[in-house]
Amino acid sequence: MAKQKQTYTEATAELEKILAELENSTEVNMDVISEKVKRAAELMDFCKKQLHELDKDIEKMMSELDS
C-alpha cells in the first residue's frame, strides 16, 4: 500500500510533537535522540521546499495579475 503524501500541516504538527518529546524527556538515549533529530531535519527540509514552492506560485500569480 502506497503511503499518502504528507502535507505541510502534518509535517509541522509532527515537528512540534518531536520537539515536545525532546523537551519533556528525561531519557538520554542517544539512539532515540538521533532518530528524532534526523526525522526533524527531514521534516524541516520538506517544509522549506513547500514554502519555496508556495512562494514561486504566489510570485507567478502576482506577475500574471500585473500583465
C-alpha distances in whole Angstrom, upper triangle without the diagonal:
4,7,9,13,15,18,22,23,20,21,24,24,22,25,27,26,26,29,30,29,31,34,34,33,36,34,35,32,32,29,27,29,28,24,25,27,25,22,24,25,22,22,25,25,22,24,27,25,25,28,29,27,29,32,32,31,34,36,36,36,39,41,40,42,45,45
4,6,9,12,15,19,20,17,18,22,21,20,22,25,24,24,28,29,28,30,33,33,33,36,34,34,32,31,28,26,28,27,23,23,25,22,20,22,23,19,19,22,22,19,21,24,22,21,25,26,24,25,29,28,27,30,33,32,33,36,37,36,38,41,41
4,6,9,12,15,16,14,14,18,18,16,19,21,20,21,24,25,24,26,29,30,29,33,31,31,29,28,25,23,25,24,20,20,22,20,16,19,20,16,16,19,19,16,18,21,19,18,22,23,22,23,26,27,26,28,31,30,31,34,36,35,37,40,40
4,6,9,13,14,11,13,16,16,15,18,20,20,20,23,25,24,26,29,30,30,33,32,33,30,30,27,25,26,25,22,21,23,21,17,19,20,16,15,18,18,14,16,19,18,16,19,21,19,20,24,24,23,25,28,28,28,31,33,32,34,37,37
4,6,10,12,10,10,14,15,14,16,19,19,19,22,24,24,25,28,29,29,33,32,32,30,29,27,25,25,24,21,20,21,19,16,17,17,14,13,15,15,11,13,16,14,12,16,17,16,17,20,20,19,22,25,24,25,28,29,29,31,33,34
4,7,8,6,7,10,11,10,12,15,15,16,18,20,21,22,24,26,26,30,29,29,28,27,25,23,23,22,19,17,18,17,13,14,15,12,10,13,13,9,10,13,13,11,14,16,15,15,19,20,19,21,24,24,25,27,29,29,31,33,34
4,5,5,6,9,10,11,12,14,15,17,18,20,21,23,24,26,27,31,30,31,29,29,27,25,24,24,21,19,20,19,15,15,16,13,10,12,13,9,9,12,12,9,12,14,13,13,16,18,17,18,21,22,22,24,26,27,28,30,32
4,5,5,6,9,10,10,12,14,15,16,18,20,21,22,24,26,29,29,30,29,28,27,24,23,23,21,18,18,18,15,13,14,12,9,10,11,8,6,9,10,7,9,12,12,11,14,16,15,17,19,21,21,23,25,26,26,29,31
4,5,5,6,9,10,11,12,14,15,17,18,20,21,22,24,28,28,29,28,28,27,24,23,23,21,18,19,19,16,14,16,14,11,12,14,11,9,12,13,11,12,15,15,14,16,19,18,19,22,23,23,24,27,28,28,31,33
4,6,5,6,9,10,11,12,14,15,16,18,20,21,22,26,26,27,26,26,24,21,21,21,18,16,17,17,13,12,15,13,10,12,14,11,10,14,14,12,14,17,17,16,19,21,21,22,25,26,26,28,30,31,31,34,36
4,5,5,6,9,10,11,12,14,15,17,18,20,21,25,24,25,24,23,22,19,18,18,16,13,14,14,10,9,11,9,6,8,10,8,7,11,12,10,12,15,15,15,18,20,20,21,24,25,26,27,30,31,31,34,35
4,5,5,6,9,10,10,12,14,15,16,18,20,23,24,24,24,23,23,20,18,19,17,14,14,15,12,9,12,11,7,8,11,10,7,11,13,11,12,15,16,16,18,20,21,21,24,25,26,27,29,31,31,33,35
4,5,5,6,9,10,11,12,14,15,16,18,22,22,23,23,23,22,19,18,19,17,14,15,16,13,11,14,13,10,11,14,13,11,15,16,15,16,19,20,19,21,24,24,24,27,28,28,30,33,33,34,36,38
4,5,5,6,9,10,10,12,14,15,16,20,20,21,20,20,19,16,15,16,13,10,12,13,9,8,11,11,8,10,13,12,11,15,16,15,17,20,20,20,23,25,25,26,29,30,30,32,34,35,36,38,40
4,5,5,6,9,10,11,12,14,15,19,19,19,19,18,18,15,14,14,13,9,10,11,8,6,9,10,7,8,11,11,10,13,15,15,15,18,20,20,21,24,25,25,27,29,30,31,34,35,36,37,40
4,5,5,6,9,10,10,12,14,18,18,19,20,20,20,16,15,16,15,11,12,14,12,9,12,13,10,11,15,14,13,15,18,17,17,21,22,21,23,26,26,27,29,31,31,32,35,36,37,38,41
4,5,5,6,9,10,11,12,16,16,18,18,18,18,14,13,15,14,10,12,14,11,10,14,14,12,13,17,16,15,18,20,20,20,23,25,24,26,29,29,30,32,34,34,35,38,39,40,42,44
4,5,5,6,9,10,10,14,14,15,14,15,14,11,10,12,10,7,8,11,9,7,11,12,10,12,15,15,15,17,20,20,20,23,25,25,26,29,30,30,33,34,35,36,39,40,41,43,45
4,5,5,6,9,10,13,14,15,15,15,16,13,11,13,12,9,9,12,11,8,12,14,12,12,16,16,15,17,20,20,20,23,25,25,26,29,30,30,32,35,35,36,38,40,40,42,45
4,5,5,6,8,12,13,15,16,17,17,14,12,15,15,11,12,15,14,12,15,17,15,15,19,20,18,21,23,23,23,26,28,27,29,32,32,32,35,37,37,38,41,42,42,44,47
4,6,5,6,10,10,12,13,14,14,11,10,13,12,9,11,14,13,12,15,17,15,17,20,20,20,22,25,25,25,28,30,29,31,34,34,35,37,39,40,41,43,45,45,47,49
4,6,5,8,9,10,11,11,13,10,7,11,11,8,9,13,12,11,14,16,15,16,19,20,20,22,24,25,25,28,30,30,31,34,35,35,37,39,40,41,43,45,45,47,49
4,6,8,10,11,13,14,16,13,11,14,15,12,12,16,16,14,16,19,18,18,21,22,21,23,26,26,26,29,31,31,32,35,36,36,38,40,41,41,44,45,46,47,50
4,7,9,11,13,15,17,14,12,16,16,13,15,18,18,16,19,21,20,21,24,25,24,26,29,29,29,32,34,33,34,37,38,38,40,43,43,44,46,48,48,50,53
4,5,8,10,12,14,11,10,14,14,12,14,17,17,16,19,21,20,21,24,25,25,27,30,30,30,33,35,35,36,39,40,40,42,44,45,46,48,50,50,52,54
4,6,9,12,14,12,11,15,16,15,16,19,20,19,22,24,24,24,27,29,28,30,33,33,34,36,38,38,39,42,43,43,45,48,48,49,52,53,54,55,58
4,6,9,11,9,9,13,14,13,15,18,18,18,21,23,23,24,27,28,28,30,32,33,34,36,38,38,40,42,43,44,46,48,49,50,52,54,54,56,58
4,6,9,8,8,11,13,12,13,16,17,17,19,22,22,23,26,27,28,29,31,33,33,35,37,38,39,41,43,44,45,47,48,49,51,53,54,56,58
4,6,5,6,9,10,11,12,14,16,17,18,20,21,22,24,26,27,28,31,32,33,35,36,37,39,41,42,43,45,47,48,49,51,53,54,55,57
4,5,5,6,8,10,10,12,14,15,16,18,20,21,22,24,25,26,28,30,31,33,34,36,37,39,40,42,43,45,46,47,49,51,52,53,55
4,5,5,6,9,10,11,12,14,15,17,18,20,21,23,24,26,27,29,30,32,33,35,36,38,39,41,42,44,45,47,48,50,51,53,55
4,5,5,6,9,10,11,12,14,15,17,18,20,21,22,24,26,27,29,30,32,33,35,36,38,39,41,42,43,45,47,48,49,51,53
4,5,5,6,9,10,10,12,14,15,16,18,20,21,22,24,26,27,28,30,31,33,35,36,37,39,41,42,43,45,46,48,49,51
4,5,5,6,9,10,11,12,14,15,17,18,20,21,23,24,26,27,29,30,31,33,35,36,37,39,41,42,44,45,47,48,50
4,6,5,6,9,10,11,12,14,15,17,18,20,21,23,24,26,27,29,30,32,33,35,36,38,39,41,42,44,45,47,49
4,5,5,6,9,10,10,12,14,15,16,18,20,21,22,24,26,27,28,30,31,33,34,36,37,39,41,42,43,45,47
4,5,5,6,9,10,10,12,14,15,16,18,20,21,22,24,26,27,29,30,31,33,35,36,37,39,41,42,43,45
4,5,5,6,9,10,11,13,14,15,17,19,20,21,23,25,26,27,29,30,32,33,35,36,38,39,41,42,44
4,5,5,6,9,10,11,12,14,15,17,18,20,21,23,24,26,27,29,30,32,33,35,36,38,39,41,42
4,5,5,6,9,10,10,12,14,15,16,18,20,21,22,24,26,27,28,30,31,33,35,36,37,39,41
4,5,5,6,9,10,10,12,14,15,17,18,20,21,23,24,26,27,29,30,31,33,35,36,38,39
4,5,5,6,9,10,11,12,14,16,17,19,20,21,23,25,26,27,29,30,32,33,35,37,38
4,5,5,6,9,10,11,12,14,15,16,18,20,21,22,24,26,27,28,30,32,33,35,36
4,5,5,6,9,10,10,12,14,15,16,18,20,21,22,24,26,27,29,30,32,33,35
4,5,5,6,9,10,11,12,14,15,17,18,20,21,23,24,26,27,29,30,32,33
4,5,5,6,9,10,11,12,14,16,17,18,20,21,23,24,26,27,29,31,32
4,5,5,6,9,10,10,12,14,15,16,18,20,21,22,24,26,27,29,30
4,5,5,6,9,10,11,12,14,15,17,18,20,21,23,24,26,27,29
4,5,5,6,9,10,11,12,14,15,17,18,20,21,23,25,26,27
4,5,5,6,9,10,11,12,14,15,17,18,20,21,23,25,26
4,5,5,6,9,10,10,12,14,15,16,18,20,21,23,25
4,5,5,6,9,10,11,12,14,15,17,18,20,21,23
4,5,5,6,9,10,11,12,14,15,17,19,20,21
4,5,5,6,9,10,11,12,14,15,17,18,20
4,5,5,6,9,10,11,12,14,15,17,19
4,5,5,6,9,10,11,12,14,15,17
4,5,5,6,9,10,11,12,14,16
4,5,5,6,9,10,11,12,14
4,5,5,6,9,10,11,13
4,5,5,6,9,10,11
4,5,5,6,9,10
4,5,5,6,9
4,5,5,6
4,5,5
4,5
4
